[in-house]
Amino acid sequence: MAEIVKYPFGEPISMRKAYGEALVSLGKAREDVVVLSADVSNSDYSGMFEDIYPDRFFNVGIAEQALVDIAVGLANGGKVPIANTFAFLFATRALEQVRTHLCYGQANVKLAGAYAGLSDSFDGPTHHSITDLAIMRCLPHMTVVIPADPIAVHKLLPQIVSLQGPVFFRLCRNEVPVIFGDQYEPRIGKGIVLAEGRDVTIISCGVMVARCLQAAQDLVRSGIRPRIVEMHTLKPLDRELVTRCAQETGALVTVEEHSIIGGLGSAVAEVVSDTCPVPVKRVGIADRFAESGPYHALLDCYGMSVNDVVIAAEHAVAAKGR
């Protein structure tokens, strides 16, 4: 693996805690940053910011539409608001305000979507966030960023705050492996090649990156050399890197903790259909809802196991010769 990747991975760390710590560091560096919560500060650890900077923290209660609108007002007043609630609530209950008041008005608000994917494990299908990427990436002016581990949270959050305009920052609830080392230097809008290979490119985002790196070990043992790409920015997508990978490896696999409709797989397929048509296999949640259960068991059950990635890569390689 490339030097920026730790393999074997470091011990799992709570992404929620990493996010809370990153907020506190950001608050120290930038006095214009304010944090808002829809009464979830204990859940997503944004309360760590409240403990240090109580005069810059606003709990609006369980009122997600108001959360977005108050954040827009603070942005129009010169602050840089980071609004916090569960990812599915930004993409559903508060969608009108996100679309019209935030994106249409191009307000400088950052949305931190907690408990994304299936990581709200035991609250069931109503709380699973499996369509948020499709919804958020289709909104004009919205930037969509998905960190893969706690290091990525710390590295990407300051960039998000420095970026002008609306951003959706998608966060996992659970403990996740530490993938990256100190040499990891992500840039919004640019994917990162984590491992070189010539047979197939596996493009992933979020917590599935770790599983793709594990799948790469199995593929190498079977004689397939995969290229592994971390695509932490879903929008704007790194079209140049996607096209280059399609040209050089001739087949792609996309892997995401999201429906295979409308998310990373769709975004990548849109690019290669225009620039370099090659086989694209999508790993993610099929067109269905999930159920309650332990987080990693849910990932395995709904098509996102390490073996699912391996099988998709094998099928993509086989499709090159058809």
Number of C-alpha atoms within 10 A of each C-alpha: 14 12 13 16 20 15 16 11 16 14 10 14 16 16 29 24 19 19 26 21 19 22 26 19 15 19 18 13 11 13 12 14 20 25 27 28 28 21 19 18 19 11 15 26 21 28 23 19 25 22 11 13 16 13 10 17 20 18 18 16 13 13 16 24 19 15 25 31 18 17 28 27 17 18 22 15 9 11 19 25 27 26 27 28 26 27 27 23 22 28 22 16 13 18 19 15 19 26 20 12 17 26 23 15 15 17 23 25 30 29 25 27 25 28 25 29 29 30 25 23 24 14 13 14 16 12 21 26 29 28 22 24 29 20 16 25 23 14 15 12 21 22 26 23 29 25 26 27 26 26 21 23 24 19 17 21 21 16 13 23 20 10 15 16 20 26 26 26 24 25 28 28 23 21 18 22 22 23 24 23 16 11 9 16 13 18 14 20 17 19 23 17 20 19 20 15 19 14 20 27 29 32 28 28 24 25 24 25 27 24 19 29 28 18 22 25 15 16 19 12 9 11 9 19 21 29 22 26 24 26 29 28 24 25 24 16 23 19 18 13 16 22 20 14 25 23 15 14 19 23 26 30 27 28 31 25 28 26 25 23 18 17 26 30 24 16 19 23 22 13 18 21 13 9 16 16 16 19 22 28 23 26 28 25 24 14 11 10 14 20 17 17 17 13 17 14 13 18 22 13 14 19 17 23 21 19 17 19 28 24 16 20 30 19 16 24 24 12 15 16 8 6
